[in-house]
Amino acid sequence: MMMRFALLLAGTIVLLPGCVPMNAPQETARIRVVHASPDAPDVDICANGTAAFTDVAFPSATPYATVEEGTYQIRVIAAGGSCDGGGVIDATLPFPADSETTVVALNFLTEIEPLVLEDDNSEPAMGMAKVRFVHASPDAPTVDITMTDGTTLFDNISFKEVGSYIEAPAGTLDLEVRDETGTAVVLTFEDVTLEARTVYTVYAIGLLQGEPTLDALITVDNG
């Protein structure tokens, strides 16, 4: 089975109290949200009672928003709803100064939860790209991500786990998803293009059994 690729940035950013211009000199953090819950509707993301991102659809990633450092109450609600209370996710999260954080809304709607990622968008070496892998498919088993020659890039990654950043030569690659034994190929990634000095996150999203089908969401993180 061949996996399709989506390179997506979506959702509307709404400046909220505590948001600051991108050129603010210090004491700021950057946050973004990835909608990876396969059966959840479009959502708004509220920070301290104000909508920070609106109309975020599955599968997509918002751009980064710059906020003052601090602790924020993050709520994920149905698009167009009220930030005053409730929501399918309600979590209190710290965003330290100079940090970059991705909050992934994942799992089925009845069990939706946040996966908080500490991002490292430092530029890779000349001629190299930097990539990490996030397993966000709730019904897919533990997997390896390999080259077509069997070289393992990410080993034994289970649902809600994150493969640490690796550097790889820029270029176009064909990759495979294998079962945790590393022998059975269950999906292929064809023509994955990695640009030099670029940081990527590859999210496995969707469902192995059912709709929407298993797919990959690839984000450019330092663009």
N, C-alpha and C positions, 0 to 999 in steps of 0.2 A: 504494500500500500504506500503510495506517495503522499507525503505531507505537503499541503499548501502553506504558503507563507503570507503573513500580513504584517506590514510595517505601518503602525498606526499611532497617531497622536490625535486625541479627540477630547471633547468636552470643552466647556467654556469656563474660563477663570474669572472669578468675581473677586476684586480686591476687598479684603475684610479688615476690620480693625486689627492692627498688628502687622498688616502687609506693608512692605516698604519697596521703594524702587530697586530695580536690579543693580544699580550702581551704588547702593548704600555701602558705606565704608566698612562697617563692622557690626558685630553682635546680631547677625542674621543667620537664618537657616533656609534651606531650600527643601520643599516637599513636593511630591507628586503622588498620584493614585493610579493604580491599574485595576480595571474591572475584569476579573477572571472568574466570576461565578456564572456557570453556564446557563442556569435557568432563572437568574435574577433579572428584573427589568432595568431600564435606564435609571440611573441614580444621581442624586446630588450628594456632595460631601460637605458637611458643616464643620466649622472649626470655631469652638467657643461660641456657638449659637448663631453664627453667620455663615451663609453659603459661600464656600471657597471655590468649589468646582460644581458646575451644573451640567445636567444632561449627558452624563458619562455612560456610554453604552458598552455592552459586551461585544467583542473583545477590544479593548482600547486602553491606551495610557494617556493621561493628561500631560501637558508640559509641566515643568517645574514652576512652582510659585515661591517667591521669596517672602519670608515672614520674620518677624522679630523672634529671637531665641526665646524659649520658654516651654511650658507644659500646656498642651491643648487638649480639650475634650473634642474628640473626633467622632462624628456621627455620620453614618451612611443611611440615607433615607430614599424612598421612592422619589423620582424626579418630580418637582413641583410641590413637594410636601413642605411641612413646617420644620424648621431647625429647633423648635422650642423643646422638643422631647422625643423619646422613642427612637425609632430607627432600627434597621436590621443589624447594624453594628454600632456599639457605643463604647468607646475606649478612650482612656486618658493616656496620652503619649508625650514623652519629652522630645523636643527638637533643640539640641544644643547648638551653640554658636558655631558657625562654619561647617555644620554638618549638611549632608544631603541624604534624604530618606525617601524610600518608596514604600507606600502602604498598599499592599495587594489585598483586594477583597476577593476571597476565594471560597471554594466548597459550594455545595448545593445551597439554595436559598434557605432551606429549613435549618441548615447548620452553618450559615455563612459566618466567616470570621476574618480578622485582619492578620496578614503576615507582614511583619515590619522588617524591611531590608535596609541595612546600612550600606549606602552606595559609595563606591570609590571611582570617581570620574577623573582621576589623575591620568594624564596623557601617556599612552604606551610609547615604547621605544620607536625610533625611526624604522619605518617599514613593517611595523607590527600593529595588530589590533588586539584589543582586550575584550574577553567574552566571559560571561557567567551564565549558568543555566538554572532556571527555577521550575520545579515540578509543580504545576498548578492544575493538573487534571485529576479530579477526585476519584475516578474509577480506573485509572491506569496503574499498573503495577510498578514496582521498583525497576528502574531502567539504567542502562549504560548509554552514553552517547559516544560514538566511535567514528573514526575515519573509515572509509570503505576498505582499507587494508587491515582493519581490525585494531588499529591503534586507539586506545581508550583516552578520551578527553575528560569525561565525567563518569565516575564509577559509582554504581549502586545508589542512585538518587531516588528517594521515595517521595510520595506526595507530601507537600509542604516543606520539602528540603531544598537547599540551595547549593549548587556546585560552585566552589570558590572560583574567583577570577583566574583565568589563564591567558597568556599571551600567545598569539598565533600569527604566522606570516600573513600579510594582506594578500587577498586574491579570492578566487572563487573555489568553493569546496563542495564536495558531495559527502554528506554525513549520514549516519545510520543510527536508529534507535534500536537497541538490542535488549533482550530480557536480561535479568540480573546475572545469568550465567555467562553472558557475553557471547553466546553462540547463535541464538535465534534472532534474526532480523525481523522486527515487527513493523517498522516504518522507515522510510528514507527521506532525507532532506536533500533535495537537489539544487545545485546552483546557488549556494549560500555565499553571498558576496560580502567580504570583509574589507573595509577601507582602512588604509594606514592611518595611524594616530587617532583611531576612533574606538569608543567604548560601547559595547553592546550588551543587552540582556536578552536571552532567549527564554521565553515562557512556553512550556507545554500547556495548552489550554484545551477546553472542550472535553468530549467524552470518547473513550475507547469503544463503548457500547451505547449507541443511541445518538441523539442529536442535541446540540451541534457536534459535529464530528471532531475528532482529535486533530489539532492544528498547532501551528506555532505563531506566537506573537513576538516579533523582534523589534526592540526599541533601540534607537541611537541615543545614548545617555549623555554624551558630552557635546551634542550639537548645539 
